[in-house]
Amino acid sequence: MVTLIIPTLNEEKTIRQVIELAGRSPMVSEVLVIDDKSSDDTLRVAKTESVKLYTSTRLGKGASMRDGMLLAKNDVIVYLDADILTYPPDIVERLADPILKDEADFVKSCFDRQAGRVTELVAKPLLSILFPELTKYSQPLSGMVAGRKSILKQAELENDYGVDIGLLIDMHLLGARIKEVNIGYIENRMQSWEALAKMSREVSMSIIKRARSVGGYNLETLQNMSLIRTQMDFAIRESLIGLKKMVIFDMDNTLLEDSFITTAAEAFGFKKELIKIVTSNDNAYLRTKNIAMLLKGKSVDEILNVTDSIPIVRDAEVVISELKKRGYICGIISDSYDVVTNHIKNRLGMDFSIGNELEFSKSIATGEVKVPSTFLKNPRSSCNHDFCKTNVMTQLAEQYSIEIKDIITVGDSENDICMVRDSGTGVAFMSNSKYLNLVADAEIRERSFMALLDIAR
């Protein structure tokens, strides 16, 4: 069977059609949408029972491709671009058949359309000099490919426009059996000259980087190539503009029935180390840094498998769906990691998530973490804590032009006290903290969010 992976970035207009067309293939047993933190409704449109939604650990198509590969359950993987509506009905079969029949390890698509300007003016001339054996491929920059997970793991996936040509060269250097297949006539969006400038530079550097690795070339003049230098300006559309109410959830022991890091400690065997860090370090910043080091070397799929082992409150998705129908923006503020909070956000169809930014390299946790500046104390902070969720809440209120009195917060622990106290309506959820219960406007004592619907009129 085949895993279909669709990397996305602001593809709300096309993603559903791509999923429905390619997902009908009898070969496909798994569809993964790996989103690059879209600012539009891509995730909402893509959400169906048959699709697994994930947010990429890093910005860039390459990170999305690698994350998807590690999360895939099948060895044969098909990647499709999310912005094309003219795929043939048998697109998956055309790409996967040569691999399933053991005729190839990697399949590169070509199509009945003139190759683009970057292909003709940059990629092909460079390949003819540095990798002449690859000039036989008519569209080396095509992003519709298939391969075996076992060999794709060995490739270096660039996080920019160089990812597709880099993958082709890596497969060649690894000795993979490569086949190019025609997928018919397709149409995709024409790039602006500004975008072509960025693309040409990144494609050329991807090729040059790999040529340098095998040696034997004088690259002095190639490294000084400057076809176009203008950068593309990217304007983010605020998809939630106009909504005036918000519900903010904590994640650990609130949306989730347990804590991610304590569950990970059991799964990965660092329970003693975690206890030592928590009990011997009063500095919240150093404690956050030291705990993140415990995850060093863990891959994104291992981390998300632990996340998926923790039950979500049974009616969370139903209640959040109803809250959104009532005009509430719904999101997460958590002391945990954004890779986890984004995953839960995607599963529940929420609008945003904010957590500590666990760093990844090639989809493997480096052990480093960044605390978003929105958590930090500032002149307008309502408390003296160096890090506080209230600071995030205040910034979100400004970002969405929502009054604090129209924000509902839901938390369970002392870390949520300031946020619950300062919001319009604070809810203590299954809390054992007498101080949180004291400052909260309402308490929920059973593991259900249905009572929120009485609060959020």
C-alpha positions as CSV (number, residue, x, y, z in Angstrom):
1,M,0.0,0.0,0.0
2,V,0.9,3.6,-0.5
3,T,1.1,6.7,1.8
4,L,0.1,9.9,0.1
5,I,1.8,13.0,1.5
6,I,0.7,16.5,0.5
7,P,2.8,19.4,1.8
8,T,0.7,22.6,2.0
9,L,1.1,26.3,2.5
10,N,-2.0,28.5,2.0
11,E,-3.8,26.1,-0.4
12,E,-7.4,26.4,0.9
13,K,-8.8,26.7,-2.7
14,T,-7.3,23.5,-4.0
15,I,-6.3,21.1,-1.2
16,R,-9.7,19.4,-0.9
17,Q,-9.9,18.6,-4.6
18,V,-6.3,17.1,-4.5
19,I,-7.2,15.0,-1.5
20,E,-10.5,13.7,-3.0
21,L,-8.9,12.9,-6.4
22,A,-5.7,11.2,-5.2
23,G,-7.2,9.7,-2.1
24,R,-9.7,7.6,-4.2
25,S,-6.8,5.4,-5.4
26,P,-7.2,1.8,-4.1
27,M,-3.4,1.9,-3.5
28,V,-3.7,4.7,-0.9
29,S,-4.2,3.5,2.6
30,E,-3.0,6.7,4.3
31,V,-3.2,10.4,3.5
32,L,-1.0,12.9,5.3
33,V,-1.4,16.7,5.0
34,I,1.8,18.4,6.3
35,D,1.0,22.1,6.7
36,D,3.7,24.8,6.7
37,K,1.8,27.0,9.2
38,S,-0.7,28.3,6.7
39,S,-2.4,31.6,7.5
40,D,-5.6,30.7,5.5
41,D,-8.2,28.0,6.0
42,T,-6.1,25.2,4.5
43,L,-6.3,23.0,7.5
44,R,-10.1,23.5,8.0
45,V,-10.8,22.6,4.4
46,A,-8.4,19.6,4.5
47,K,-9.9,18.1,7.6
48,T,-11.7,14.9,6.9
49,E,-11.9,11.5,8.6
50,S,-9.6,10.0,6.1
51,V,-6.8,12.6,6.4
52,K,-4.2,13.0,9.1
53,L,-3.2,16.6,9.6
54,Y,0.2,17.7,10.9
55,T,2.0,21.0,11.2
56,S,5.6,21.0,10.0
57,T,8.4,21.2,12.6
58,R,10.1,23.9,10.5
59,L,9.2,26.3,7.8
60,G,9.9,25.0,4.3
61,K,8.7,22.3,2.0
62,G,11.6,20.0,2.7
63,A,10.8,19.9,6.4
64,S,7.2,19.1,5.6
65,M,8.3,16.3,3.2
66,R,10.7,14.8,5.8
67,D,8.2,15.0,8.6
68,G,5.6,13.3,6.5
69,M,8.1,10.6,5.5
70,L,8.9,9.8,9.1
71,L,5.2,9.7,10.0
72,A,4.2,7.5,7.1
73,K,3.2,3.9,7.9
74,N,4.0,2.5,4.4
75,D,7.3,2.1,2.7
76,V,6.1,3.5,-0.6
77,I,5.4,7.2,-0.5
78,V,3.8,9.5,-3.1
79,Y,4.3,13.3,-2.8
80,L,1.8,15.6,-4.6
81,D,1.8,19.4,-4.8
82,A,-1.4,20.8,-3.2
83,D,-2.0,23.6,-5.8
84,I,-2.8,21.5,-8.9
85,L,-6.3,20.7,-10.0
86,T,-5.5,18.9,-13.3
87,Y,-4.0,15.7,-12.0
88,P,-5.1,12.6,-14.0
89,P,-7.4,10.3,-12.0
90,D,-4.7,7.6,-11.9
91,I,-1.9,10.0,-10.7
92,V,-1.0,7.8,-7.7
93,E,-0.8,4.6,-9.9
94,R,1.4,6.3,-12.5
95,L,3.9,7.4,-9.8
96,A,3.8,4.3,-7.5
97,D,3.5,1.4,-10.0
98,P,7.1,1.3,-11.0
99,I,8.1,1.1,-7.4
100,L,5.5,-1.5,-6.4
101,K,6.6,-3.6,-9.5
102,D,10.2,-3.3,-8.4
103,E,11.2,-1.4,-11.5
104,A,12.4,1.7,-9.7
105,D,13.3,3.1,-6.3
106,F,12.4,6.7,-7.1
107,V,10.0,8.1,-9.6
108,K,10.1,11.6,-11.0
109,S,7.1,13.0,-12.9
110,C,7.1,14.9,-16.1
111,F,4.1,16.5,-17.8
112,D,2.7,17.8,-21.1
113,R,3.6,21.5,-20.5
114,Q,6.6,23.5,-21.4
115,A,9.2,23.5,-18.7
116,G,9.3,26.6,-16.6
117,R,11.8,29.5,-16.9
118,V,13.9,28.4,-13.9
119,T,14.2,24.9,-15.3
120,E,15.3,26.1,-18.8
121,L,17.5,29.0,-17.7
122,V,19.0,27.7,-14.5
123,A,18.5,24.1,-13.7
124,K,19.3,22.5,-17.0
125,P,22.4,24.6,-17.8
126,L,23.9,23.8,-14.4
127,L,23.0,20.1,-14.7
128,S,24.7,19.9,-18.1
129,I,27.9,21.1,-16.5
130,L,27.8,19.4,-13.1
131,F,25.6,16.3,-13.5
132,P,25.2,15.8,-17.3
133,E,23.7,12.3,-16.7
134,L,20.6,14.0,-15.3
135,T,19.8,16.2,-18.3
136,K,17.7,13.4,-19.7
137,Y,15.0,14.3,-17.2
138,S,12.7,16.8,-18.9
139,Q,11.3,18.4,-15.7
140,P,13.9,18.0,-12.9
141,L,12.1,20.5,-10.7
142,S,8.8,18.6,-10.6
143,G,7.5,18.2,-7.1
144,M,5.3,15.2,-7.9
145,V,7.5,12.2,-7.0
146,A,7.4,8.8,-5.4
147,G,10.0,6.7,-3.6
148,R,10.7,4.1,-1.0
149,K,10.9,5.5,2.6
150,S,14.0,3.4,3.2
151,I,16.0,5.4,0.5
152,L,14.2,8.7,0.9
153,K,15.5,8.8,4.5
154,Q,19.0,9.0,3.2
155,A,18.4,12.2,1.2
156,E,18.9,15.7,2.4
157,L,15.7,17.7,1.8
158,E,16.3,21.4,1.4
159,N,13.8,23.8,3.1
160,D,13.4,26.0,0.0
161,Y,12.9,25.8,-3.7
162,G,16.0,23.6,-4.0
163,V,14.2,20.6,-2.5
164,D,13.0,19.0,-5.7
165,I,16.2,19.2,-7.7
166,G,18.2,18.3,-4.6
167,L,16.2,15.2,-4.1
168,L,16.7,14.1,-7.7
169,I,20.5,14.6,-7.4
170,D,20.6,12.8,-4.0
171,M,18.8,9.8,-5.5
172,H,21.3,9.7,-8.3
173,L,24.3,9.9,-5.9
174,L,22.8,7.2,-3.7
175,G,22.6,4.9,-6.8
176,A,18.8,4.6,-6.7
177,R,17.0,3.3,-9.8
178,I,15.2,6.4,-11.1
179,K,12.4,6.5,-13.6
180,E,10.6,9.5,-15.1
181,V,6.9,9.0,-15.9
182,N,4.5,11.2,-17.8
183,I,1.4,12.3,-15.8
184,G,-0.3,14.1,-18.6
185,Y,-1.2,17.8,-18.9
186,I,-1.2,19.8,-15.7
187,E,-1.6,23.4,-14.8
188,N,-0.3,25.2,-11.8
189,R,0.2,28.8,-10.7
190,M,2.6,31.0,-12.6
191,Q,5.3,32.5,-10.4
192,S,6.0,36.2,-10.3
193,W,9.4,37.4,-11.4
194,E,10.2,38.1,-7.7
195,A,9.4,34.5,-6.8
196,L,11.4,33.3,-9.8
197,A,14.4,35.3,-8.6
198,K,14.3,33.5,-5.2
199,M,13.7,30.1,-6.9
200,S,16.6,30.5,-9.3
201,R,19.0,31.3,-6.6
202,E,17.9,28.4,-4.3
203,V,17.8,25.9,-7.1
204,S,21.3,26.8,-8.3
205,M,22.7,26.6,-4.7
206,S,21.1,23.2,-4.2
207,I,22.9,21.9,-7.4
208,I,26.2,23.6,-6.5
209,K,26.1,22.3,-3.0
210,R,25.9,18.7,-4.2
211,A,28.5,19.2,-6.9
212,R,30.9,20.4,-4.2
213,S,30.2,17.3,-2.1
214,V,31.5,15.0,-4.9
215,G,34.4,17.2,-5.9
216,G,36.3,17.6,-9.1
217,Y,34.8,20.8,-10.2
218,N,35.9,24.4,-10.4
219,L,32.9,26.2,-8.8
220,E,34.4,29.6,-8.4
221,T,32.3,31.3,-11.1
222,L,29.2,29.2,-10.4
223,Q,29.2,30.3,-6.7
224,N,29.1,33.9,-7.9
225,M,26.0,33.4,-10.0
226,S,23.4,36.2,-9.6
227,L,20.6,35.7,-12.0
228,I,18.1,37.9,-10.1
229,R,18.3,39.1,-6.5
230,T,14.9,40.5,-5.8
231,Q,13.1,38.8,-2.9
232,M,9.5,37.8,-3.0
233,D,7.2,39.7,-0.5
234,F,4.7,37.4,1.2
235,A,1.5,38.9,2.5
236,I,-0.4,36.9,5.1
237,R,-4.1,37.1,5.1
238,E,-5.8,37.3,8.4
239,S,-8.4,34.6,8.0
240,L,-10.1,35.3,11.3
241,I,-10.6,39.0,10.9
242,G,-13.9,40.2,12.2
243,L,-14.4,37.6,15.0
244,K,-14.7,39.2,18.4
245,K,-14.7,36.4,20.9
246,M,-12.0,33.9,21.9
247,V,-11.6,30.7,24.0
248,I,-8.1,29.8,25.1
249,F,-7.3,26.3,26.4
250,D,-4.3,25.0,28.3
251,M,-3.2,21.6,26.8
252,D,-1.6,19.3,29.4
253,N,-4.2,17.8,31.7
254,T,-6.8,20.0,30.1
255,L,-7.4,19.2,26.4
256,L,-5.1,16.2,27.0
257,E,-5.9,13.8,29.9
258,D,-2.3,13.7,30.9
259,S,0.9,15.8,30.5
260,F,3.0,15.3,27.3
261,I,6.4,15.5,29.0
262,T,5.6,13.1,31.8
263,T,4.2,10.7,29.3
264,A,7.3,11.1,27.2
265,A,9.4,10.5,30.2
266,E,7.8,7.1,30.7
267,A,8.0,6.3,27.0
268,F,11.6,7.3,26.4
269,G,12.9,6.3,29.8
270,F,14.0,9.7,31.3
271,K,11.6,9.8,34.3
272,K,14.4,10.2,36.8
273,E,16.2,12.9,34.9
274,L,12.9,14.8,34.5
275,I,12.2,14.6,38.3
276,K,15.7,15.9,39.0
277,I,15.3,18.9,36.7
278,V,11.9,19.8,38.0
279,T,12.8,19.5,41.7
280,S,16.2,21.0,41.7
281,N,15.8,24.0,39.4
282,D,13.9,27.1,40.5
283,N,14.7,29.1,37.3
284,A,11.8,28.6,34.9
285,Y,13.9,29.4,31.8
286,L,16.7,27.0,32.7
287,R,14.2,24.4,33.6
288,T,12.6,24.7,30.2
289,K,16.0,24.5,28.5
290,N,17.1,21.4,30.5
291,I,13.9,19.5,29.9
292,A,14.1,20.1,26.2
293,M,17.5,18.5,26.2
294,L,15.9,15.2,27.3
295,L,14.2,15.1,23.9
296,K,17.4,15.4,21.9
297,G,17.6,12.8,19.2
298,K,13.9,12.0,19.2
299,S,12.3,12.2,15.7
300,V,9.1,14.0,15.1
301,D,7.2,10.7,14.5
302,E,8.4,9.4,17.9
303,I,7.2,12.6,19.6
304,L,3.8,12.6,17.9
305,N,3.3,8.9,18.6
306,V,3.7,9.7,22.3
307,T,1.3,12.6,21.9
308,D,-1.3,10.3,20.2
309,S,-1.0,7.9,23.1
310,I,-2.5,10.5,25.4
311,P,-6.4,10.6,25.3
312,I,-8.0,13.8,24.4
313,V,-11.1,14.8,26.5
314,R,-13.8,12.9,24.8
315,D,-16.1,15.8,23.8
316,A,-13.3,18.4,23.1
317,E,-13.8,18.3,19.3
318,V,-17.6,18.6,19.5
319,V,-17.5,21.5,21.9
320,I,-14.8,23.3,20.0
321,S,-16.8,22.9,16.8
322,E,-19.8,24.4,18.4
323,L,-17.8,27.3,19.9
324,K,-16.5,28.1,16.5
325,K,-20.1,28.1,15.1
326,R,-20.9,30.6,17.8
327,G,-18.2,32.9,16.5
328,Y,-15.3,32.1,18.9
329,I,-11.7,31.9,17.9
330,C,-10.4,28.8,19.6
331,G,-6.7,28.1,20.4
332,I,-4.1,26.7,22.8
333,I,-1.5,28.5,25.0
334,S,0.8,25.9,26.6
335,D,4.1,25.6,28.4
336,S,4.7,22.5,26.3
337,Y,6.2,22.4,22.7
338,D,4.7,23.8,19.6
339,V,5.2,20.5,17.7
340,V,2.8,18.9,20.2
341,T,0.4,21.9,20.5
342,N,0.2,22.2,16.7
343,H,-0.7,18.6,16.4
344,I,-3.5,18.8,18.9
345,K,-4.7,22.0,17.3
346,N,-4.9,20.2,13.9
347,R,-6.7,17.2,15.4
348,L,-9.3,19.4,17.0
349,G,-9.8,21.9,14.2
350,M,-8.6,24.9,16.3
351,D,-7.4,28.2,15.0
352,F,-4.0,28.7,16.7
353,S,-1.6,27.2,19.1
354,I,1.4,28.8,20.9
355,G,4.0,26.8,22.8
356,N,7.7,26.7,23.3
357,E,9.5,26.2,20.0
358,L,11.3,22.8,20.0
359,E,14.0,23.0,17.4
360,F,14.5,20.2,14.8
361,S,17.2,19.4,12.3
362,K,16.1,17.0,9.5
363,S,13.0,16.2,11.7
364,I,15.2,15.2,14.7
365,A,15.0,17.2,17.9
366,T,18.2,19.0,18.6
367,G,17.5,19.4,22.3
368,E,17.3,23.2,21.9
369,V,14.2,25.2,22.6
370,K,13.1,28.8,22.0
371,V,10.7,30.5,24.4
372,P,8.5,32.8,22.2
373,S,8.9,36.5,23.1
374,T,5.2,36.7,23.6
375,F,5.6,34.8,26.9
376,L,8.1,37.3,28.3
377,K,7.5,40.0,30.9
378,N,7.0,43.5,29.4
379,P,6.1,47.0,30.6
380,R,2.4,46.2,30.2
381,S,2.5,42.8,32.0
382,S,-0.1,42.4,34.8
383,C,2.1,40.2,36.9
384,N,5.8,40.0,37.9
385,H,6.5,36.5,36.4
386,D,9.3,36.4,33.9
387,F,7.2,34.1,31.7
388,C,3.4,34.2,31.7
389,K,0.6,33.0,29.6
390,T,-1.2,36.3,30.3
391,N,1.3,38.1,28.2
392,V,0.4,35.9,25.3
393,M,-3.3,36.3,25.9
394,T,-2.9,40.1,25.8
395,Q,-1.0,40.1,22.6
396,L,-3.6,37.8,21.0
397,A,-6.3,40.2,22.1
398,E,-4.5,43.0,20.3
399,Q,-3.8,40.9,17.2
400,Y,-7.4,40.0,16.7
401,S,-8.9,43.3,18.1
402,I,-10.7,41.4,20.8
403,E,-11.4,42.9,24.2
404,I,-10.1,40.9,27.2
405,K,-13.6,40.8,28.7
406,D,-14.6,38.7,25.6
407,I,-11.9,36.0,26.2
408,I,-12.7,32.8,28.0
409,T,-9.6,30.8,29.4
410,V,-9.6,27.2,30.5
411,G,-6.7,25.8,32.6
412,D,-5.9,23.3,35.3
413,S,-2.7,24.3,37.2
414,E,-0.9,27.1,39.0
415,N,0.8,28.0,35.7
416,D,-2.7,29.1,34.5
417,I,-3.6,31.3,37.5
418,C,-2.7,34.7,36.0
419,M,-4.4,33.9,32.6
420,V,-7.6,32.6,34.2
421,R,-7.7,35.5,36.7
422,D,-7.1,38.3,34.1
423,S,-9.4,37.0,31.3
424,G,-13.0,38.0,30.9
425,T,-14.1,34.6,32.1
426,G,-11.7,32.2,33.7
427,V,-12.5,28.5,34.1
428,A,-10.7,26.0,36.3
429,F,-10.9,22.6,34.7
430,M,-10.5,19.5,36.9
431,S,-8.0,21.5,39.0
432,N,-6.3,20.5,42.2
433,S,-4.9,24.0,42.7
434,K,-6.9,25.8,45.4
435,Y,-5.5,29.1,44.2
436,L,-6.6,28.5,40.6
437,N,-10.0,27.5,41.8
438,L,-10.2,30.6,44.0
439,V,-9.5,33.1,41.2
440,A,-11.6,31.2,38.5
441,D,-15.1,32.5,37.6
442,A,-16.3,28.9,37.1
443,E,-15.1,25.4,37.9
444,I,-15.6,22.2,35.8
445,R,-15.3,19.2,38.0
446,E,-15.9,16.4,35.4
447,R,-13.8,15.6,32.4
448,S,-16.1,17.2,29.9
449,F,-16.2,20.6,28.2
450,M,-20.0,20.6,27.7
451,A,-20.3,23.1,30.5
452,L,-18.4,25.6,28.4
453,L,-21.4,25.9,26.1
454,D,-23.4,27.3,29.0
455,I,-20.6,29.9,29.7
456,A,-20.0,30.8,26.1
457,R,-23.4,32.2,25.1
